[in-house]
Amino acid sequence: MNLRVLVIDDDEAFAATLARSLARRGADTAVAASTAQALAALATFEPSHAVLDLKLGSENGLATLRELLQRRPALRVLLLTGYASLATAVEAIKLGATNYLAKPVDAQAVLAALGGADPALAAAADERGPSLKRLEWEHIQRVLAECEGNISAAARRLGLHRRTLQRKLLKRPAVADPEAAG
């Protein structure tokens, strides 16, 4: 697999962990924390794919997406966000993003999303399903989003005590692949 992935995220720990996990699966990786670093990496690293966070500090990932694709139209871009919305997803796809995922994600999900119509790349994604802890974390995040971040309302819907939910939210999300955690 000749996959060159540029991970663009201002959360340096997340970006480094994702890059390492992708590298373990055979991808060449580089990391950028801003639009300027990402544009510089286009020339020096020459990625085939990019994983781009929607919010890069004070920068807008959609503007970064436009600039990346103006400079390298064949670049396949996966847009990630912690604040998923249908309007943003539609806008990202209209601007040329290959795919769109809500955080938290792991290397398996990223490879599958980047694979799109490329069966060889999609096959590189591990076939194991997510762990029970990961499914629980995703369900909690979904319910919390439906409750617009209201922990008390989410706890009632989940049948948990508010403090129990708060403790669960303080833990790092469980990943489907132990390698993805670092």
C-alpha positions in Angstrom: 0.0 0.0 0.0 1.5 3.3 -1.1 -0.6 5.5 1.3 0.8 8.9 2.3 -1.5 10.5 5.0 -1.1 14.0 6.3 -2.9 14.3 9.7 -4.0 17.9 10.3 -5.2 18.6 13.8 -4.4 21.2 16.5 -4.7 18.5 19.2 -1.1 17.4 18.9 -1.5 14.3 21.1 -4.5 13.0 19.0 -2.7 13.8 15.7 0.5 12.0 16.9 -1.4 8.9 18.1 -3.4 8.7 14.9 -0.3 9.1 12.8 1.5 6.3 14.7 -1.5 4.0 14.4 -1.7 4.6 10.6 2.0 4.1 10.3 1.7 0.7 12.0 -0.7 -0.3 9.3 1.8 0.6 6.5 1.0 4.3 5.8 3.6 7.0 5.5 2.4 9.8 7.8 3.1 13.4 8.6 1.5 15.7 11.1 0.5 19.4 10.8 -1.2 21.5 13.5 -2.2 24.5 11.4 -3.2 25.5 7.8 0.2 26.9 7.2 2.0 23.7 8.3 -0.4 21.7 6.2 0.2 23.7 3.1 4.0 23.5 3.6 3.6 19.7 4.0 1.9 19.5 0.6 5.2 20.4 -1.0 7.6 18.5 1.2 5.6 15.4 2.1 3.4 15.1 -1.0 0.4 13.3 0.7 -2.1 11.2 -1.2 -4.6 11.5 1.6 -5.3 14.0 4.4 -7.2 13.7 7.7 -8.4 17.2 8.6 -10.0 18.5 11.8 -12.9 20.9 11.2 -11.6 23.2 13.9 -7.9 24.0 13.9 -7.6 26.4 16.9 -9.1 29.6 15.6 -8.9 28.4 11.9 -11.8 26.9 10.0 -11.1 23.4 8.6 -13.5 24.1 5.6 -11.3 27.0 4.6 -8.2 24.8 5.0 -10.0 22.1 2.9 -10.5 24.6 0.0 -6.8 25.6 0.1 -5.6 22.1 0.2 -7.7 21.0 -2.8 -6.8 24.2 -4.8 -3.1 23.2 -4.5 -3.6 19.4 -4.8 -7.0 18.6 -6.5 -6.4 14.8 -6.4 -5.9 14.8 -2.6 -8.5 12.6 -0.8 -9.5 14.4 2.4 -11.3 13.0 5.4 -12.8 15.7 7.6 -13.1 15.0 11.3 -15.0 16.9 13.9 -16.0 16.7 17.5 -19.1 18.8 16.6 -20.9 16.8 13.8 -23.8 18.4 12.0 -25.5 17.5 8.8 -25.1 21.0 7.4 -21.3 20.8 8.0 -21.1 17.4 6.5 -22.9 18.4 3.4 -20.8 21.6 3.0 -17.6 19.5 3.4 -18.6 17.0 0.7 -19.6 19.9 -1.6 -16.2 21.4 -1.2 -14.5 18.1 -2.1 -14.0 16.2 1.1 -13.9 12.4 0.4 -15.6 11.6 3.7 -16.7 13.0 7.0 -16.5 11.4 10.5 -17.4 12.5 14.0 -14.7 12.2 16.7 -13.7 10.1 18.5 -12.2 7.9 15.8 -9.5 5.3 15.5 -7.1 4.3 12.8 -9.5 1.5 11.6 -12.3 4.0 11.0 -10.0 6.4 9.3 -8.6 3.8 6.9 -12.1 2.6 6.1 -13.3 6.2 5.5 -10.3 7.1 3.4 -10.7 3.9 1.4 -14.1 5.0 0.0 -14.1 3.4 -3.5 -10.5 2.0 -3.1 -11.0 -1.7 -2.1 -7.3 -2.2 -1.4 -7.2 0.6 1.1 -10.6 -0.4 2.7 -9.2 -3.9 3.1 -6.3 -2.5 5.0 -8.7 -1.5 7.8 -8.8 -4.1 10.5 -11.9 -6.3 10.3 -12.5 -6.5 14.1 -15.5 -4.7 15.3 -15.4 -2.1 18.1 -15.2 -3.2 21.7 -18.1 -3.1 24.1 -16.5 -0.2 26.0 -16.1 1.7 22.7 -19.7 1.1 21.8 -20.8 2.4 25.2 -18.6 5.5 24.8 -20.2 6.2 21.4 -23.7 5.7 22.7 -23.0 8.1 25.6 -21.6 10.7 23.2 -24.7 10.3 20.9 -27.1 10.7 23.8 -25.2 13.7 25.2 -25.3 15.4 21.7 -29.0 14.7 21.5 -29.4 16.4 24.9 -27.3 19.4 23.6 -24.6 18.7 26.2 -26.9 18.7 29.2 -25.3 16.1 31.5 -28.3 15.8 33.8 -30.7 15.2 30.9 -28.3 12.7 29.3 -27.9 10.8 32.6 -31.7 10.5 32.9 -32.0 9.2 29.4 -29.2 6.7 30.0 -30.6 5.6 33.4 -27.4 6.7 35.1 -26.7 8.9 38.1 -25.3 12.3 36.9 -22.0 11.8 38.8 -21.6 8.3 37.3 -22.0 9.8 33.8 -19.5 12.6 34.7 -16.9 10.0 35.7 -17.5 8.1 32.5 -17.0 11.3 30.5 -13.7 12.0 32.2 -12.3 8.7 30.9 -10.6 8.5 27.6 -12.8 6.8 24.9 -12.2 3.1 24.5 -10.7 2.3 21.1 -11.5 -0.7 19.0 -7.7 -1.3 18.5 -5.3 -1.2 21.4 -2.6 0.0 19.0 -4.6 3.1 18.3 -4.3 4.2 21.8 -0.6 4.7 21.4 
